[in-house]
Amino acid sequence: MTGLNFQPSITAILTVVASAAFLTIIAGVGRVQAQNDAKALPLVMRVAVFSADQDRPDMYRPFVGDLFRTLRSVPGYVGTFLGRDPHTRQMVSVSFWRNEADAVAGEEAVGQAIRTLPPGSAPRPSNVTKYVVEFRDGTEEFSKSIAGKR
């Protein structure tokens, strides 16, 4: 392949939407209908899409543990989902932050960690976009199942 022609697949888009709902529940914001509700905390969703040729999740397993520890140390971090399309094998990362500045600080912290690693031991996104979460929804039952409480 000589160049990357990125077009998001329907699965990648659905993964982003589902991840937004999942992580909102984990963040403990409860059932919220709209961002302007006084109970809703602001959230920024960072979506990173990786080219299909970077589909080596087992190879990245050690990096992912370090990645999560690094992200947890950054103020404003809420959580992350890493997913893979079972058909195209394209990977996607969806992380949530309290604001865009926190997301940028997270990118910088991860970048510093990656620079200390051997080449090829961490995936590199082909596209990164940040979104302000406008609407969110989730149930208490779903939140408990995500947290492993039954």
Sequence and secondary structure as in RCSB ss.txt:
>XXXX:A:sequence
MTGLNFQPSITAILTVVASAAFLTIIAGVGRVQAQNDAKALPLVMRVAVFSADQDRPDMYRPFVGDLFRTLRSVP
GYVGTFLGRDPHTRQMVSVSFWRNEADAVAGEEAVGQAIRTLPPGSAPRPSNVTKYVVEFRDGTEEFSKSIAGKR
>XXXX:A:secstr
  S      HHHHHHHHHHHHHHHHHTT  S S TTSTT    EEEEEE  GGG  HHHHHHHHHHHHHHHHTST
TEEEEEEEE TTT  EEEEEEESSHHHHHHHHHHHHHHHHTS TTSS   SEEEEEE       HHHHHHHHT  
